[in-house]
């Protein structure tokens, strides 16, 4: 299989050649959403793509080829709806789009895996429905919900504490795309505590929960070193999910 693993950068003939090795398709699913004054609104999409890259590298170690599909940049969610740059689309649209992409890819690929780090409950439910519907239509699809204990334990205490643009997501961005982190802003931001608990109790928006600058957690506690470890764990989660999906076929 060709060295290029990003399908959007390949010609159709290169994709055709790569398909001879029966690769798995990885679908990064992100969002366009405010992430504080220090991270871009593309944060979730950037991280989903990097999770995909790490996962593909680990799958290669197990002899399983994979290609990364063009990412989905839009999601369903209301948490950051009060802030400029957030574009939420209807739940039905997300479910239909992801389902249909999975079904289309499954016709040519060995299977399809969704890579996602956007944990807003409304959007996660859309992805779960999309996977269920795609499977019912005969597609081989998997989605690892990283909020589940099994995967959350691999990501550590900082992840389990939860944040939005805090130490967890900022560390990931510092490792994945350091040039997109507004470093001077990041180091000036005060920690915002207590918002996570409010969100988990059902507060509808970040603003309502007290996150007046579209983030909560502690961005100043982030580091590229921590981000590298977290990205490695995300890649391993994706790799494990794919290998379990394939089962004996792997």
C-alpha positions in Angstrom: 0.0 0.0 0.0 1.2 3.5 -0.8 2.8 5.5 2.1 0.1 8.2 1.9 -2.7 7.4 4.3 -4.8 10.6 3.8 -7.4 9.8 1.1 -8.2 13.5 0.3 -4.5 14.0 -0.7 -4.5 11.0 -3.0 -5.5 10.6 -6.6 -8.3 8.1 -7.5 -5.6 5.8 -9.0 -3.6 5.9 -5.8 -6.7 5.1 -3.8 -7.6 2.3 -6.2 -4.1 0.8 -5.7 -4.3 1.1 -1.9 -7.7 -0.7 -1.9 -6.0 -3.8 -3.2 -4.6 -4.3 0.3 -8.2 -4.2 1.8 -7.6 -1.3 4.2 -9.9 -0.1 6.9 -11.4 3.4 6.6 -11.0 5.8 9.5 -13.6 8.6 9.6 -12.5 11.6 11.8 -15.6 13.4 13.2 -15.0 16.8 14.6 -17.0 20.0 15.2 -16.8 23.7 14.5 -17.1 25.1 18.0 -15.6 27.7 20.4 -12.8 26.4 22.5 -11.7 29.4 24.6 -9.7 32.4 23.3 -6.6 30.2 22.9 -7.7 27.3 20.7 -9.3 27.4 17.2 -12.9 26.5 16.5 -11.5 23.5 14.5 -10.0 21.9 17.6 -12.2 18.8 17.6 -11.6 18.1 13.9 -7.9 18.7 14.3 -7.7 16.2 17.2 -9.9 13.6 15.4 -7.6 13.7 12.4 -4.5 13.3 14.6 -6.1 10.5 16.6 -6.7 8.8 13.2 -3.1 9.2 12.2 -1.9 7.7 15.4 -4.4 4.9 15.1 -3.3 4.1 11.5 0.3 3.9 12.6 -0.5 1.4 15.4 -2.7 -0.6 13.0 0.2 -0.9 10.6 2.3 -2.5 13.4 -0.4 -5.2 13.4 -0.4 -5.7 9.7 -3.7 -3.9 9.2 -3.6 -1.1 6.5 -5.9 1.9 6.8 -6.8 5.1 5.1 -8.1 8.3 6.7 -11.3 9.6 5.1 -12.0 13.4 4.8 -13.1 14.6 8.2 -16.6 15.7 9.2 -16.3 19.2 10.5 -19.8 19.8 11.9 -21.6 18.3 14.9 -24.8 18.7 16.9 -24.5 20.4 20.3 -25.6 23.4 22.3 -22.8 23.8 24.9 -20.9 26.5 23.0 -23.9 27.9 21.1 -23.6 31.3 22.7 -20.2 32.0 21.2 -19.1 33.2 17.8 -17.7 30.5 15.5 -19.9 27.7 16.8 -22.0 26.0 14.1 -24.3 23.3 15.3 -26.4 21.3 12.8 -29.5 19.2 13.6 -29.1 15.8 15.2 -30.8 14.1 12.3 -28.4 15.7 9.9 -25.3 14.4 11.8 -26.8 10.9 12.1 -27.7 10.7 8.5 -24.4 12.1 7.2 -22.2 9.9 9.4 -24.4 6.8 8.7 -24.3 7.4 4.9 -20.6 8.0 4.8 -20.0 4.8 6.8 -22.3 2.8 4.5 -20.6 4.3 1.3 -17.1 3.5 2.6 -18.0 0.0 3.8 -18.8 -0.9 0.2 -15.1 -0.5 -0.7 -13.2 -0.8 2.6 -12.8 -3.7 5.0 -14.5 -1.8 7.7 -15.0 1.7 9.0 -14.0 3.2 12.3 -15.1 6.6 13.7 -12.5 8.7 15.5 -14.0 11.4 17.8 -13.0 13.4 20.8 -16.1 15.6 21.0 -17.8 14.3 24.2 -20.9 16.4 24.2 -23.7 13.9 25.0 -26.0 15.1 22.3 -23.4 14.5 19.6 -22.2 11.2 20.9 -25.8 9.9 20.7 -25.9 11.0 17.1 -22.8 9.0 16.4 -24.1 5.9 18.2 -27.3 6.0 16.2 -25.4 6.4 13.0 -23.3 3.3 13.8 -26.4 1.3 14.8 -28.2 2.2 11.6 -25.1 1.5 9.4 -24.7 -1.9 11.0 -28.3 -2.7 10.4 -27.7 -1.9 6.8 -24.9 -4.4 6.7 -21.8 -2.2 7.2 -18.9 -3.2 9.4 -18.5 -0.2 11.6 -17.0 0.6 15.0 -17.0 3.7 17.3 -15.1 3.8 20.6 -16.9 6.2 23.0 -13.8 7.4 24.9 -16.0 8.5 27.8 -16.7 4.8 28.6 -14.7 3.6 31.7 -12.6 1.2 29.7 -11.2 3.9 27.4 -11.3 6.7 30.0 -9.0 4.7 32.3 -6.4 4.7 29.5 -6.6 8.5 29.2 -6.0 9.2 32.9 -7.3 11.3 35.7 -7.1 14.6 33.8 -9.4 13.3 31.2 -11.9 11.9 33.7 -12.1 15.3 35.5 -13.3 16.7 32.2 -12.7 20.1 30.6 -13.4 22.1 27.5 -10.3 23.9 26.3 -8.6 23.1 29.6 -5.5 21.0 30.3 -6.7 17.9 28.4 -7.7 19.4 25.1 -5.0 22.1 25.2 -2.3 19.5 25.8 -3.6 17.5 22.8 -3.5 20.6 20.6 0.0 21.6 21.8 1.2 18.2 20.6 -0.9 17.9 17.5 -0.9 21.5 16.1 1.2 23.8 18.3 1.2 26.5 15.7 -2.6 26.8 16.2 -2.4 27.4 20.0 -2.4 31.1 21.0 0.3 30.6 23.5 0.4 34.2 24.9 -3.3 34.0 25.6 -3.1 30.4 27.0 -0.6 31.3 29.7 -2.7 34.2 30.8 -6.0 32.3 31.4 -7.2 31.7 34.9 -8.5 28.2 35.7 -12.3 27.9 35.6 -13.5 25.3 38.1 -16.9 23.8 38.8 -18.3 24.1 35.3 -17.7 20.4 34.5 -19.9 19.4 37.4 -22.7 21.8 36.2 -22.4 20.4 32.7 -22.7 16.8 33.9 -25.8 17.7 35.8 -27.5 18.9 32.7 -26.7 22.6 32.3 -27.5 23.3 28.7 -24.7 25.8 27.8 -21.2 26.7 28.8 -22.3 30.3 29.4 -25.1 29.2 31.6 -22.6 27.0 33.6 -20.3 29.9 34.2 -17.7 29.5 31.4 -17.9 33.1 30.1 -14.9 32.7 27.8 -16.0 29.4 26.2 -13.6 27.2 28.2 -13.3 25.5 31.6 -10.5 23.7 33.3 -6.9 24.9 33.4 -5.2 25.7 30.1 -2.0 26.8 31.9 -1.6 23.2 33.2 -1.3 21.9 29.7 1.9 20.7 28.0 3.0 19.2 24.7 4.5 16.3 26.6 1.2 15.4 28.2 -0.4 15.8 24.8 1.9 13.3 23.2 1.0 10.7 25.8 -2.7 11.3 25.4 -2.5 11.2 21.6 -0.7 7.9 21.9 -3.5 6.6 24.1 -6.1 7.8 21.7 -4.3 6.0 18.8 -4.2 2.8 20.8 -7.9 3.1 21.6 -8.7 3.4 17.9 -6.4 0.6 17.0 -7.9 -1.7 19.6 -11.4 -0.9 18.5 -10.6 -1.7 14.9 -8.9 -5.0 15.8 -11.9 -6.0 17.9 -14.2 -5.0 15.1 -12.3 -7.2 12.6 -12.0 -10.1 15.1 -10.7 -13.3 13.5 -10.6 -11.4 10.2 -7.7 -9.3 11.5 
